[in-house]
Amino acid sequence: MPPDNAPLPTLAQHDGRVRAMITHWISPMTVASWAMLVVLWVGSFIVLIYLRNAELVDAETQINNLTRVMAAESEVVLRSTEAILLYIRRTIDDGDSREREKVEDLLNSKTSRVPFLRSISVFDADGRLRYMTGISHPPSVFSVEDREWFATTRDTPTQTMIVSPPAQSRFAPNRWLVPLSLRIEGPDHSFRGAIVAALDPTYFNSLFKDLDLGPDSTVALQRADSAILARQPFAEAMLGRRFVNGPILKMLQKQRAGIVHARGAIDSDIRIMGGRMLDSFPVYVAITQSEKSILTVWRTQMVVVMSATTLISLLLFAVMRQSDTAARLEAKNEAVHALVDASPRPLATLRRMPTGAFAVEWANQHFATLLGLPLDQVLDQPLKPLLARVTTTALPHAIDDPRGSRFEISLKTSNEPNETQMLCTPVRGRIGAFDIILVTAVDMTARRMAARRDAERHLLEALGRMAGRIAHEINNVLQPILSHCSLALHANRDNDSVAQHLYEIQNGVRNGRDIVRSILNLAGGKTTVRQPHSLAEEVSAAIDLIKPSVPPRVAIETELRATDGKANLASGEMFQILSNLVGNAVDAIPEQGTIRITLDHCNVDLIESAVLDIAPGAYLQLLISDNGCGMDHDVARRALDPFYTTKPFGRGAGLGLPTVQSVVTALSGSMSLSSSPGNGTMVRILFPEVAS
């Protein structure tokens, strides 16, 4: 067992260890895994954003290139048509007698080479048909005066070809045509007629269809006022329809070509829209493609990336869980180790080895002291050989599997055999039992000694009460003797021989009276009134009274730092305490020596209060130490027993220290002593501090 003056870990130190171990519950592997998880998801989102933007940029590039190609193709078609119409107008303007024959030959020869034209016709100023490809004798009642394209051509004084909105053919009502007209003027620029080419929109539909941009894409040929001339996919209701506020038209009003992201007017989907104006005609090509169809491949990539990221995240979570579990187990082990170290009792933990035997995984210094071995020779050692080295008896069979067992062994670590009881308790968790056993060692010798002391205390209490009554009766007997001795001394002042005998009788009676008073104080039974007093002043006053009786060979040194501390004391109690302790110290110093008395503040925590059996809180600590001969272990162990003394017969009754202890106990304080042969003795007294 640890000595009485062994330093114990304070509660603050224990709390600091626990807090330090809690900070290690999150292992570096867990922190690294969380960091990798964050980097993984952030990186995945960055990659997905990059791939999405790349798909959209590729789509924008493709649409921009296709609008350039489609604009060039449309430009060729319109230029070819305009060239034919200009040739016909020049033939008509020349006034050739063979005008009709030449025009009809041209119409019959050119229309077979331009598949995008349905027919070419010539009309007079009143809108009556003069020539038409494929018709030798046009009907006399046929007139286009009410047609929009004719009115536009008649009312627009321009020499260039006019592109009109689509219209249905009068000869084939279910067929749509795009009129491309050219104005015929007289010398005075008066309107003389119009040449019109019927452009087939389905030609552009077949041309646009070869682009194959996807199911949600559209390609359209539109006039500058956004009227649709041709569209793929073909929709009859869309021909001629205008989108005045369309995003493509707004863009082309500022620039001749470009790309814009906007919501479609028909399906309200977000689309990439590209447009390009033709160089020679107020016509533009528009291509739109839905982002939904563009990002089809990207969505597949997203599923792959997110699946891979989720799988890696699950693996990281598994690693983090395993790492965190390992860190928590390690932290719990460290917490158990810290609690074992902080315990004032001998404690150890056992762990099963691969061989099946149990070894000491961790132990505190008290456990090693109990075995009489250094701590490093106890840790990681098998329990059975370890106990076999220090026991004087045969080991019990339970030592092979000590779980839940209790056994007693005799240890040969001191001069006398030390009976020790060991309780082995398995440590259990929420998921079952661990292969860890908590061993609590109890010094049965000390416990039996404490029980014997308790019995002796009860016996002494009974003896004290009886001694108090006897002392009271003896005091009643001694008082008349002392009185008559004084009278006899007064009557025989001139007889030296008789006076000397009377003096001896008087001194003996007084010594007996002092012993009787000590017995009465130890027995108690009287009411004492205590009040707060300055402990430093009480100590100083008591020392002033004691110093004259101290021999010159012994010096008394004082250091009273707690000058503001107060404690509850009765009159004369401090003198009684110091006179007994200083007297014992003087007797322990054979020649020259020093008695040192110090007073200071002291704070008792929970652990120390449990050891000293006092309440935790603020105390005043009084230390009385000397450099005398000291005491061995057996003498120090019995020094507080009443009537126990090592002084020669007649020099002491063994009531000094028990009397001091009874006074300190009555003050709700604590008294302890530590001593060793040749190193002197130190007595430590704690007085509860009273608030000022």
Helices and strands as residue ranges (DSSP letters): H 11-22, H 28-94, H 99-110, E 117-124, E 129-132, H 148-155, E 162-163, E 167-168, E 176-185, E 191-199, H 201-209, E 218-223, E 228-232, G 236-238, H 247-252, E 257-263, E 270-277, E 283-290, H 291-294, H 296-342, E 347-352, E 358-363, H 365-371, G 375-377, H 383-390, G 397-400, E 406-411, E 418-429, E 432-443, H 444-491, H 496-523, E 531-534, H 535-546, G 547-549, E 554-560, E 566-569, H 573-588, E 593-604, H 606-612, E 617-626, H 633-637, H 656-666, E 670-675, E 681-688
